[in-house]
Amino acid sequence: MANLWWRRVVGALAASSVALLSAVAQPALGHESSAGTLFGIVLSPAEVAAIDPAQGTVTPIADLRVAGFLAPGFSTSMASDPATHRLFLVRILFDFSTGVPVQINQLVTVSTQSPFTVTSAPLAHPITALAFESSSGKLFGFTGECCPNQIVSIDPSQGTLTHVADLVGFSFSRIAVDPSTHLLYLASQSVGFPPSSQLVTVNTQAIDSVTYAAPVTPGVRSLVFDTSSNKLFGVTFFPPRFVQVDAVSGAPTLLGNYYFGFFLEPGITIDSASHTVYFVQDVFDPTLPTGPVAHIAAVSDKSGAGVLGGSTGSNFAGIAFEGVAITPESIKADVQNALASGAITNPGVANSLLAELNAAASARSRGQCGSAANIYQAFINEVTAQTGHDIAAATADRLLREAEFLIANCP
């Protein structure tokens, strides 16, 4: 695959670049954290773990090893369904019982709440990328078996694959999903120099509804979709730079100047509620015999500012962020809790905000998304006006982000 080929090229260059160590000293982030958990597939030992992106602390929650098999492999993608607290990943086992290794592909579902159950289902084909569409409650995958490459929907309990679309191309990025429009985005990548990419858009509501944009340079190697701002973001090939990607043309626009160094792994995910994109970034330390050391890079998709967290001490096959579900009821609860805690000091202001939220929720329940959006915008205007006065700045920021999310994610 092109990604592996490109990593070999830049990996050779990295050995002579001590400047990579400066990546640890990135400036503080210009974004805010939000409730939720970052998870990763740890390669050794094979397990799913919760990750503190700032400190690099890794807390195992589920063992992915299988008795009677050697250490499993994994595809470099993981998907999250926050509403049901499930993670989805692809595990690869090899059966040597007949003397000839037979590859076994499994879809693994991990519960992120105690007792952290692990279940698996057989897959008829290898799946190299996963994406969960929250609006339909469907899991989608990319087969990566040429030819043709296919987008399929996957039944998590049975592992059954249902054809959605055939894709033309050689190497593809992970999948980004816009649940409000039922669109999947991938970057079809070239192996030329400089590498280029072609944005591929798949409508999951129709069979073989695929759109190909014109090739662009610099090419994009990774994609994520921010469901709060309805914008597509990614990272270019060498030199890796954080970019906003036009969702029609695929053209990248540089955003900020975060330095990813040479060792950027495939792992990528997003916390849309805080507009934070997470990456697995290795830092080359010539003083250590272990070689590159994994860290989590967090980049704001509003400013492009980024920071590199502490060493995790682990290598990850993939990462996924499980956010806290934002609903019309949860934002009302946040206003009520803020009043009780003193983060909102004026009961009249709180009552006014709750009245707006009740009206927006009623419009939303009737399917009147335009009316709901107008009311949420009035809520945003009032919160903005009261920030630093009757509403604490941190609380205001959270309420604003939640209202923006509800506007962008109306049924």
Backbone torsions as a table, in degrees:
resi	resn	phi	psi	omega
1	MET	NA	154.0	-176.0
2	ALA	-62.9	-36.8	-178.9
3	ASN	-59.5	-43.8	-179.5
4	LEU	-66.9	-41.6	178.6
5	TRP	-59.8	-44.3	-176.5
6	TRP	-68.3	-37.0	178.9
7	ARG	-63.9	-34.7	177.6
8	ARG	-64.0	-38.9	-178.9
9	VAL	-65.3	-52.3	-176.8
10	VAL	-73.2	-25.7	177.5
11	GLY	-63.3	-36.6	178.5
12	ALA	-66.1	-35.7	178.8
13	LEU	-70.9	-31.6	-172.0
14	ALA	-66.1	-29.5	-175.5
15	ALA	-60.3	-24.0	-178.3
16	SER	-100.1	9.3	-174.0
17	SER	-115.2	91.9	176.5
18	VAL	-71.5	-15.5	-178.4
19	ALA	-63.3	-14.5	179.5
20	LEU	-60.1	-28.8	-177.8
21	LEU	-62.8	-23.1	179.3
22	SER	-68.1	-15.3	179.5
23	ALA	-63.1	-24.0	-179.4
24	VAL	-67.4	-24.0	-174.5
25	ALA	-100.3	39.6	178.6
26	GLN	-66.4	153.4	178.2
27	PRO	-67.3	161.1	-178.8
28	ALA	-61.2	149.4	-179.7
29	LEU	-66.1	146.3	173.6
30	GLY	-98.9	24.1	178.8
31	HIS	-126.7	171.4	-176.2
32	GLU	-110.5	149.1	176.1
33	SER	-82.0	158.3	176.8
34	SER	-135.0	169.1	-178.9
35	ALA	-66.3	140.7	-179.6
36	GLY	147.5	175.8	-176.2
37	THR	-135.8	136.9	173.8
38	LEU	-93.1	129.9	179.3
39	PHE	-119.0	153.7	177.3
40	GLY	-141.5	155.1	172.9
41	ILE	-92.0	106.9	178.5
42	VAL	-79.6	132.9	-176.7
43	LEU	-78.7	-37.7	-177.9
44	SER	-145.4	113.5	-3.7
45	PRO	-73.3	157.7	-176.1
46	ALA	-68.6	112.3	-177.5
47	GLU	-162.2	162.4	169.2
48	VAL	-98.6	136.0	-177.3
49	ALA	-136.2	148.4	169.1
50	ALA	-81.2	141.5	-174.8
51	ILE	-122.3	131.6	167.8
52	ASP	-88.6	105.4	-173.0
53	PRO	-64.8	-28.8	-178.4
54	ALA	-76.8	-47.5	-177.0
55	GLN	-87.8	-23.6	-176.9
56	GLY	85.8	5.8	-179.6
57	THR	-67.4	134.9	-178.4
58	VAL	-118.1	125.2	-178.8
59	THR	-120.1	107.5	-178.0
60	PRO	-63.5	141.1	175.3
61	ILE	-125.1	-19.0	-176.5
62	ALA	-153.0	133.1	178.5
63	ASP	-86.3	126.2	-178.1
64	LEU	-103.5	4.0	178.7
65	ARG	-73.9	154.2	-179.3
66	VAL	-125.6	126.1	-179.2
67	ALA	-59.7	136.7	178.8
68	GLY	88.9	-3.9	179.7
69	PHE	-122.6	153.0	173.5
70	LEU	-67.6	176.2	-179.7
71	ALA	-54.3	128.8	-177.4
72	PRO	-74.7	160.9	170.5
73	GLY	-106.3	171.2	-177.0
74	PHE	-144.8	151.1	169.7
75	SER	-73.9	157.1	-173.8
76	THR	-88.2	47.0	-178.2
77	SER	-152.6	144.0	175.7
78	MET	-144.1	142.2	-179.4
79	ALA	-120.2	153.8	-177.4
80	SER	-125.8	139.5	169.1
81	ASP	-115.8	92.7	-175.3
82	PRO	-61.3	-31.1	-176.1
83	ALA	-64.3	-33.9	-179.1
84	THR	-111.0	5.3	178.1
85	HIS	55.8	52.4	178.4
86	ARG	-124.9	142.1	169.7
87	LEU	-111.8	144.9	177.9
88	PHE	-121.4	135.6	177.9
89	LEU	-148.8	165.7	180.0
90	VAL	-112.5	122.7	178.8
91	ARG	-105.6	140.6	-178.9
92	ILE	-120.1	122.0	178.4
93	LEU	-117.9	158.9	176.6
94	PHE	-126.2	126.5	179.5
95	ASP	-98.3	116.6	-178.9
96	PHE	-104.4	13.5	-172.8
97	SER	-63.8	-27.5	-178.9
98	THR	-96.6	1.3	-177.6
99	GLY	91.5	-20.9	176.6
100	VAL	-111.4	121.5	-176.4
101	PRO	-63.0	129.1	177.7
102	VAL	-113.9	124.6	-178.6
103	GLN	-79.9	132.1	177.6
104	ILE	-117.1	122.6	-179.8
105	ASN	-106.5	131.7	-177.7
106	GLN	-131.8	139.5	167.2
107	LEU	-88.8	124.2	-178.0
108	VAL	-110.8	131.9	176.6
109	THR	-112.7	126.1	-177.8
110	VAL	-118.6	126.2	173.7
111	SER	-79.3	131.3	-178.3
112	THR	-92.2	6.3	174.8
113	GLN	-117.4	147.0	-179.9
114	SER	-53.6	132.0	18.7
115	PRO	-94.3	22.9	173.8
116	PHE	54.9	56.6	-177.6
117	THR	-72.0	151.5	177.3
118	VAL	-126.1	123.0	175.6
119	THR	-126.6	157.9	-178.9
120	SER	-140.5	156.3	177.0
121	ALA	-140.6	142.7	-178.6
122	PRO	-70.9	146.0	176.3
123	LEU	-114.6	135.3	-179.0
124	ALA	-74.8	-20.6	-178.8
125	HIS	-138.6	153.9	175.0
126	PRO	-63.3	140.9	176.0
127	ILE	-119.5	120.5	-175.3
128	THR	-101.3	-11.1	178.6
129	ALA	-149.7	145.8	-179.2
130	LEU	-130.2	151.2	173.9
131	ALA	-153.6	137.7	178.6
132	PHE	-107.4	127.7	179.8
133	GLU	-98.7	105.3	-172.5
134	SER	-66.8	-29.6	-176.9
135	SER	-68.2	-33.6	179.8
136	SER	-104.4	-11.5	-176.7
137	GLY	69.3	27.1	-177.0
138	LYS	-110.1	145.9	175.0
139	LEU	-100.7	131.0	179.2
140	PHE	-118.6	153.3	179.8
141	GLY	-143.1	163.0	176.3
142	PHE	-115.0	124.4	-172.6
143	THR	-72.6	-35.3	179.6
144	GLY	66.5	16.1	178.9
145	GLU	-106.9	99.3	179.6
146	CYS	-81.1	134.1	9.3
147	CYS	-135.3	141.0	5.7
148	PRO	-90.4	161.0	165.2
149	ASN	-72.2	145.5	-176.1
150	GLN	-134.0	146.3	163.1
151	ILE	-94.9	130.8	-178.7
152	VAL	-132.1	152.7	167.2
153	SER	-93.1	149.3	-172.5
154	ILE	-126.1	130.6	172.2
155	ASP	-83.6	110.3	-175.2
156	PRO	-61.0	-30.0	-176.5
157	SER	-80.2	-34.0	-176.7
158	GLN	-107.6	-20.5	-175.8
159	GLY	80.1	8.3	-178.9
160	THR	-66.3	135.4	179.8
161	LEU	-106.1	131.7	177.8
162	THR	-120.8	125.1	-176.4
163	HIS	-61.3	134.3	174.3
164	VAL	-116.1	-47.7	-177.5
165	ALA	-161.0	146.6	170.1
166	ASP	-91.9	139.8	179.5
167	LEU	-119.7	143.1	178.1
168	VAL	-104.6	127.0	179.5
169	GLY	159.8	173.5	-176.1
170	PHE	-102.4	-49.3	-177.0
171	SER	-136.7	139.9	-174.3
172	PHE	-129.4	153.8	176.0
173	SER	-78.5	179.0	167.6
174	ARG	-64.0	169.8	-176.9
175	ILE	-96.1	133.2	169.3
176	ALA	-108.5	142.7	-174.3
177	VAL	-127.6	136.2	172.1
178	ASP	-108.4	98.9	-174.8
179	PRO	-66.7	-24.4	-177.5
180	SER	-72.0	-26.6	179.9
181	THR	-114.4	0.1	-178.6
182	HIS	58.4	40.3	179.2
183	LEU	-112.3	137.2	172.5
184	LEU	-107.1	141.6	179.1
185	TYR	-121.4	134.4	172.7
186	LEU	-136.1	155.7	173.3
187	ALA	-107.5	118.4	173.3
188	SER	-85.0	123.1	-166.9
189	GLN	-112.3	144.8	176.7
190	SER	-95.3	169.2	177.2
191	VAL	-113.5	15.5	179.2
192	GLY	-77.3	-177.2	177.7
193	PHE	-130.4	120.1	-2.0
194	PRO	-74.3	152.7	-179.6
195	PRO	-64.0	143.3	175.4
196	SER	-119.4	169.6	176.7
197	SER	-143.4	163.2	-177.7
198	GLN	-133.5	119.6	-179.0
199	LEU	-71.8	128.2	178.9
200	VAL	-114.7	127.7	-178.8
201	THR	-117.7	128.3	-178.1
202	VAL	-119.2	125.4	175.0
203	ASN	-88.1	114.3	-175.4
204	THR	-75.4	-6.7	-178.7
205	GLN	-91.4	-2.1	-179.6
206	ALA	-140.6	150.9	-179.4
207	ILE	-79.4	131.1	177.6
208	ASP	53.2	40.3	174.3
209	SER	-96.5	91.4	-172.5
210	VAL	-126.4	135.6	176.9
211	THR	-121.0	133.6	179.3
212	TYR	-113.1	123.0	174.3
213	ALA	-82.4	169.7	177.3
214	ALA	-71.4	151.4	177.6
215	PRO	-61.4	145.2	178.3
216	VAL	-130.6	153.8	175.1
217	THR	-131.4	131.7	6.0
218	PRO	-74.1	148.3	-180.0
219	GLY	-72.8	156.1	-179.8
220	VAL	-105.6	132.3	-175.9
221	ARG	-103.1	-19.4	-177.5
222	SER	-141.3	148.3	180.0
223	LEU	-136.8	143.6	168.3
224	VAL	-141.9	154.8	179.3
225	PHE	-118.9	127.0	178.3
226	ASP	-89.0	109.6	-176.7
227	THR	-76.9	-9.7	175.8
228	SER	-83.4	-36.0	-178.6
229	SER	-106.7	-6.4	-176.7
230	ASN	56.6	45.9	-180.0
231	LYS	-128.8	151.7	-178.1
232	LEU	-105.2	136.8	-178.8
233	PHE	-133.0	163.6	179.7
234	GLY	-168.1	-173.0	177.8
235	VAL	-128.8	134.6	-180.0
236	THR	-79.7	167.7	170.1
237	PHE	-70.1	-170.5	-175.7
238	PHE	-56.3	127.1	-7.6
239	PRO	-76.0	139.1	-179.3
240	PRO	-67.9	122.6	-179.5
241	ARG	-134.9	145.3	178.7
242	PHE	-79.6	131.2	-174.5
243	VAL	-138.7	152.5	164.2
244	GLN	-89.3	137.7	-175.3
245	VAL	-112.4	126.0	176.2
246	ASP	-63.5	124.0	-172.9
247	ALA	-73.2	-4.9	176.7
248	VAL	-107.7	-53.0	-175.7
249	SER	-88.3	-21.4	-175.5
250	GLY	79.8	4.2	-177.6
251	ALA	-70.1	130.3	179.4
252	PRO	-88.1	141.9	174.6
253	THR	-123.0	122.3	-177.2
254	LEU	-57.9	134.5	179.9
255	LEU	-130.3	109.2	-178.1
256	GLY	74.6	-172.1	-177.3
257	ASN	-136.3	33.2	-179.1
258	TYR	-61.8	137.3	-177.3
259	TYR	-100.5	113.8	-178.0
260	PHE	-88.3	-8.0	-176.2
261	GLY	69.7	-157.3	-177.7
262	PHE	-101.0	-20.5	-172.4
263	PHE	-105.7	73.8	176.1
264	LEU	-101.8	118.2	-177.5
265	GLU	-80.0	170.1	-179.2
266	PRO	-68.9	-20.0	-174.5
267	GLY	-61.8	125.5	179.2
268	ILE	-152.5	142.3	175.6
269	THR	-158.9	172.7	-176.0
270	ILE	-139.5	142.7	167.3
271	ASP	-105.7	96.1	-175.0
272	SER	-64.9	-30.3	-177.7
273	ALA	-62.5	-31.8	179.0
274	SER	-112.1	7.8	179.2
275	HIS	56.5	40.7	-177.6
276	THR	-114.6	126.3	176.8
277	VAL	-103.9	130.4	-179.5
278	TYR	-107.8	139.4	178.4
279	PHE	-131.3	152.3	169.4
280	VAL	-92.0	116.2	-177.4
281	GLN	-123.2	127.3	176.7
282	ASP	-93.2	142.0	176.3
283	VAL	-114.2	125.9	-179.5
284	PHE	-83.1	118.8	178.5
285	ASP	-117.6	106.1	-176.4
286	PRO	-65.5	-12.3	-179.7
287	THR	-85.0	-9.4	-177.8
288	LEU	-107.5	138.4	179.7
289	PRO	-74.8	-13.1	-176.3
290	THR	-79.2	-11.5	-178.3
291	GLY	82.5	-148.4	-177.8
292	PRO	-58.5	141.4	-178.6
293	VAL	-114.5	130.0	-175.3
294	ALA	-75.8	137.3	173.5
295	HIS	-135.6	167.6	173.2
296	ILE	-108.1	121.1	174.7
297	ALA	-92.9	133.0	177.5
298	ALA	-117.5	122.4	-175.6
299	VAL	-125.7	132.4	176.4
300	SER	-75.7	127.8	178.1
301	ASP	-85.0	4.4	173.8
302	LYS	-92.1	-41.4	-175.7
303	SER	-113.2	-22.0	-174.0
304	GLY	84.6	-1.5	177.6
305	ALA	-70.3	143.7	-177.0
306	GLY	-142.6	163.6	176.9
307	VAL	-144.3	146.0	178.4
308	LEU	-101.2	125.7	-179.9
309	GLY	-77.7	-178.6	-179.6
310	GLY	-71.3	166.5	-179.3
311	SER	-64.7	133.9	178.7
312	THR	-87.1	-21.0	-177.3
313	GLY	71.5	9.1	-177.6
314	SER	-136.6	156.0	172.1
315	ASN	-104.7	140.7	-174.4
316	PHE	-117.4	136.3	174.0
317	ALA	-78.6	-30.4	-179.4
318	GLY	-168.4	161.7	178.0
319	ILE	-134.1	157.0	176.2
320	ALA	-150.5	143.7	178.4
321	PHE	-104.9	127.5	175.2
322	GLU	-104.7	105.0	-179.8
323	GLY	-85.1	167.9	173.8
324	VAL	-83.8	130.3	-177.5
325	ALA	-60.8	127.6	176.8
326	ILE	-98.7	121.9	-177.4
327	THR	-131.8	166.4	174.9
328	PRO	-56.8	-31.1	179.2
329	GLU	-77.7	-36.5	-177.5
330	SER	-68.0	-35.4	-179.8
331	ILE	-71.8	-33.0	174.6
332	LYS	-65.2	-41.0	177.8
333	ALA	-62.3	-35.9	179.0
334	ASP	-65.8	-38.1	177.1
335	VAL	-65.4	-44.3	-179.7
336	GLN	-63.7	-42.1	179.1
337	ASN	-66.8	-35.9	179.4
338	ALA	-66.4	-37.8	176.8
339	LEU	-65.7	-42.6	-178.9
340	ALA	-66.0	-34.1	-177.0
341	SER	-86.5	-11.0	-177.8
342	GLY	93.9	-0.4	177.6
343	ALA	-70.5	-25.0	166.0
344	ILE	-113.6	119.9	-171.2
345	THR	-94.1	-16.7	-175.0
346	ASN	-111.8	112.9	179.3
347	PRO	-58.8	-32.5	178.7
348	GLY	-63.8	-39.9	177.1
349	VAL	-64.3	-44.2	179.1
350	ALA	-61.1	-43.2	180.0
351	ASN	-64.5	-38.3	177.7
352	SER	-64.0	-43.0	178.8
353	LEU	-64.6	-42.3	-179.9
354	LEU	-64.8	-36.8	177.6
355	ALA	-62.8	-41.3	177.9
356	GLU	-65.8	-41.8	-179.8
357	LEU	-66.5	-37.0	177.1
358	ASN	-64.7	-42.1	179.5
359	ALA	-65.7	-40.5	179.3
360	ALA	-65.8	-41.2	179.7
361	ALA	-63.6	-38.7	178.9
362	SER	-64.8	-44.2	178.1
363	ALA	-63.0	-41.3	179.6
364	ARG	-62.6	-41.7	-179.0
365	SER	-65.7	-23.7	177.3
366	ARG	-89.1	1.9	-179.4
367	GLY	80.0	12.9	-179.1
368	GLN	-92.3	75.1	-172.8
369	CYS	-66.3	-34.8	179.1
370	GLY	-64.8	-44.4	177.9
371	SER	-65.0	-42.5	178.5
372	ALA	-60.4	-41.6	-179.8
373	ALA	-62.5	-40.4	179.2
374	ASN	-63.7	-39.2	-179.7
375	ILE	-71.2	-41.5	176.5
376	TYR	-62.2	-33.4	177.9
377	GLN	-67.1	-37.2	175.1
378	ALA	-63.4	-38.4	175.6
379	PHE	-61.4	-45.2	178.9
380	ILE	-60.0	-43.0	-179.2
381	ASN	-63.4	-40.7	-179.2
382	GLU	-69.2	-42.2	177.8
383	VAL	-61.3	-43.4	179.7
384	THR	-60.2	-42.5	-178.7
385	ALA	-66.6	-30.9	-176.4
386	GLN	-93.7	-4.1	-178.8
387	THR	-62.8	128.1	-177.9
388	GLY	84.0	-4.8	177.4
389	HIS	-111.4	-85.2	178.6
390	ASP	-94.3	-5.3	179.4
391	ILE	-128.5	126.6	177.4
392	ALA	-62.0	146.2	-174.0
393	ALA	-58.9	-43.9	-178.1
394	ALA	-64.4	-40.7	178.5
395	THR	-66.3	-42.3	179.2
396	ALA	-60.5	-43.0	-179.9
397	ASP	-60.5	-43.3	179.8
398	ARG	-63.9	-45.1	-179.5
399	LEU	-63.7	-38.6	178.6
400	LEU	-63.3	-44.8	-179.5
401	ARG	-64.8	-38.7	-179.7
402	GLU	-68.2	-39.9	177.7
403	ALA	-65.5	-40.3	177.1
404	GLU	-61.9	-39.6	179.4
405	PHE	-63.7	-42.9	-178.5
406	LEU	-67.9	-33.7	174.9
407	ILE	-64.2	-43.1	-176.6
408	ALA	-78.3	-14.1	-175.0
409	ASN	-127.9	53.2	176.2
410	CYS	-87.5	135.8	-178.3
411	PRO	-56.7	NA	NA
